[in-house]
Amino acid sequence: MKKVLYAMIVFSFALSTHAVAQETTIFPKGEIATNTDNFTGTIWLNILSKADNIFPFNVDLATYKPGSKLDWHIHPGGQILLITDGIGYYQEKGKAVEIVHKGDVIKCQPGVEHWHAAAPNSSFAYVAISPTQKGKTIWLQDVTDKEYQSVNPPAASNTNEEEEIKSLSKKKWDWMAGKNVDSLDALFDEKSVFVHMGGSWGKTREIDVIKSGGIWYKKADIYSVSVNIIGNTAILLNDIDLLAVVGGNEVVNPFMVTEVYIKENGKWKMGSLTFSRLLRPVKINNNNNNNNNQQH
C-alpha cells in the first residue's frame, strides 16, 4: 500500500511539474500595440529580432486577447507563423477559414491576401518570421463581423480532437494486446510515466514489459470513455475490465484508466497512463473471475 501511495505522489508531482513547464512563457508579451488602424481588439507585440544586412527578416511575438483580429493584409515577401499558444483563425482569400492551434506552423505565401485572429473564447499567440527584402506589410480592408462570425466555433474542432484521441486510445489497446512495440514506441513520449497497482516506471521499462510479456494486456473491454481537452493537453478516462496475463497467470480487474496526451508539433503523444482499480464487480464473463483481487 505504501508503494502505491508513493507511486501516486511521484506521479502527481511529475504532472504538476510538467503543467508548470507548459505554462511558463519563454518570451514576455511585450507592449500593447497602439496602431489600431490595422486590427481590432487587444494585441501585445514583442520585437524579438529586427532585420539587418545579415538576417533580412523580422522576428516578432504577437499575443492576442480572445476575439482580437488583424485586418486583411499582404506580405510581399511572405511570412511564417509558429503558433505558440491558444486557438486562432487563419484565412487566405478565396479559401475556407482554418482553425489553428498551439504547435501548428502556418506559411503565408508572398503576395497572398489573408487575415488571422484569436478565436472568440481563446487567447492566441505566435512567433512571426517576416522577410523584408520585398517590402513592408500591405494593409487592406477590415475583417467584417460576418467573415469572423462565419467560422465554425472552436468547440467543433475540439469535438474532432476528442474523437481523434478516442480513436488513438482504442488503437493503443489493440497495439498493447498485439505487443506492437514499434507503434507504442512512437506513441509514448520519451518522458512518459506509467502507474500500475504495483509501481510506476518510464517508457523504456513499459516497452520492455510489453515486449517480454511480463504484462500482456490481452483484452480491454471498454464501457465508457470521456475526453477533456485543455490547450494542447488531452485527458482521457476509460472505464474498463482488463484481461491480462501477469507472470503467466490470467487475471481480470476493473479499472479506471487515466490517459494523458500532449500535442507536440501537430501530433498527439502519450504523457502518462495510470491504472486505478475500481470497487465495482467485473462485468465480463471469464473463467478466472475468482482472480479479480490480484494486482497487475
C-alpha positions, 0 to 999 in steps of 0.5 A: 500500500505504501508503494502505491501511495508513493507511486501516486505522489511521484506521479502527481508531482511529475504532472504538476511539474510538467503543467508548470513547464507548459505554462511558463512563457519563454518570451514576455508579451511585450507592449500593447500595440497602439496602431489600431488602424490595422486590427481590432481588439487587444494585441501585445507585440514583442520585437524579438529580432529586427532585420539587418544586412545579415538576417533580412527578416523580422522576428516578432511575438504577437499575443492576442486577447480572445476575439482580437483580429488583424485586418486583411493584409499582404506580405510581399515577401511572405511570412511564417507563423509558429503558433505558440499558444491558444486557438486562432483563425487563419484565412487566405482569400478565396479559401475556407477559414482554418482553425489553428492551434498551439504547435501548428506552423502556418506559411503565408505565401508572398503576395497572398491576401489573408487575415488571422485572429484569436478565436472568440473564447481563446487567447492566441499567440505566435512567433512571426518570421517576416522577410523584408527584402520585398517590402513592408506589410500591405494593409487592406480592408477590415475583417467584417463581423460576418467573415469572423462570425462565419467560422465554425466555433472552436468547440467543433474542432475540439469535438474532432480532437476528442474523437481523434484521441478516442480513436488513438486510445482504442488503437493503443489497446489493440497495439498493447494486446498485439505487443506492437512495440514499434507503434507504442514506441512512437506513441509514448513520449520519451518522458512518459510515466506509467502507474500500475497497482504495483509501481510506476516506471518510464517508457523504456521499462513499459516497452520492455514489459510489453515486449517480454510479456511480463504484462500482456494486456490481452483484452480491454473491454471498454464501457465508457470513455470521456475526453477533456481537452485543455490547450494542447493537453488531452485527458482521457478516462476509460472505464474498463475490465482488463484481461491480462496475463501477469507472470503467466497467470490470467487475471481480470480487474476493473479499472479506471484508466487515466490517459494523458496526451500532449500535442507536440508539433501537430501530433498527439503523444502519450504523457502518462497512463495510470491504472486505478482499480475500481470497487465495482464487480467485473462485468465480463464473463471469464473463467478466472473471475475468482482472480479479480483481487490480484494486482497487475 
